[in-house]
Amino acid sequence: MPADREVLTVEFKIHFLKPAKTDRLIAVGQVIQAGRTLTVCDGSVFDATRTRLLARMTATMMAVDATSS
């Protein structure tokens, strides 16, 4: 993200699918669609063996001009 831009969350949704009974969590995220203003992202959280999907996330982010204080 350029220094003159900030990010606002337009929509954020999390689905908690299973309890996190594991020593370590593995989170994987990706940008699904990046536009000039809106960006749609997706994320998944797995257990340490990466065999159990524990949570899913979808977010829509908006890039805006940074404001100086």
C-alpha positions as CSV (number, residue, x, y, z in Angstrom):
1,M,0.0,0.0,0.0
2,P,1.5,3.4,-0.9
3,A,2.2,5.8,1.9
4,D,-0.5,8.2,0.7
5,R,-3.3,5.6,1.0
6,E,-5.1,4.0,3.9
7,V,-7.5,1.0,4.1
8,L,-11.1,1.0,5.3
9,T,-13.0,-2.2,5.9
10,V,-16.2,-2.2,3.9
11,E,-17.3,-5.8,4.9
12,F,-15.8,-8.4,7.1
13,K,-17.2,-11.9,7.7
14,I,-15.7,-14.8,9.7
15,H,-17.1,-18.3,9.9
16,F,-15.7,-20.2,12.9
17,L,-16.1,-23.8,11.8
18,K,-14.3,-25.9,14.5
19,P,-12.6,-25.4,17.8
20,A,-8.9,-24.7,17.6
21,K,-7.6,-27.7,19.5
22,T,-4.1,-27.5,18.2
23,D,-0.6,-26.3,19.2
24,R,-0.2,-24.1,16.1
25,L,-2.5,-22.3,13.6
26,I,-1.7,-21.9,10.0
27,A,-3.5,-18.9,8.3
28,V,-3.5,-18.5,4.5
29,G,-4.8,-15.4,2.8
30,Q,-5.2,-14.2,-0.7
31,V,-6.5,-11.3,-2.7
32,I,-9.5,-12.5,-4.8
33,Q,-10.0,-9.3,-6.8
34,A,-8.0,-6.1,-6.6
35,G,-9.6,-3.0,-8.1
36,R,-8.7,0.7,-8.1
37,T,-10.8,1.3,-5.0
38,L,-12.2,-2.0,-3.7
39,T,-10.3,-5.2,-3.0
40,V,-11.9,-8.5,-2.0
41,C,-9.8,-10.8,0.2
42,D,-10.2,-14.4,1.4
43,G,-8.6,-16.2,4.3
44,S,-8.5,-19.7,5.8
45,V,-7.2,-20.9,9.2
46,F,-6.1,-24.5,9.6
47,D,-4.7,-26.7,12.4
48,A,-1.0,-27.6,12.6
49,T,-1.3,-30.5,10.2
50,R,-3.3,-28.3,7.7
51,T,-5.9,-31.1,7.4
52,R,-8.7,-29.4,9.4
53,L,-10.2,-26.1,8.3
54,L,-11.0,-24.2,11.5
55,A,-12.2,-20.8,10.1
56,R,-12.9,-18.9,6.9
57,M,-12.9,-15.2,6.3
58,T,-14.0,-12.9,3.5
59,A,-13.3,-9.2,3.5
60,T,-13.9,-6.2,1.2
61,M,-11.4,-3.4,1.7
62,M,-11.5,0.1,0.3
63,A,-8.4,2.2,-0.4
64,V,-8.8,5.9,0.4
65,D,-6.5,8.9,0.4
66,A,-4.6,9.3,3.7
67,T,-5.5,12.3,5.8
68,S,-2.8,14.3,7.5
69,S,-3.5,15.3,11.1
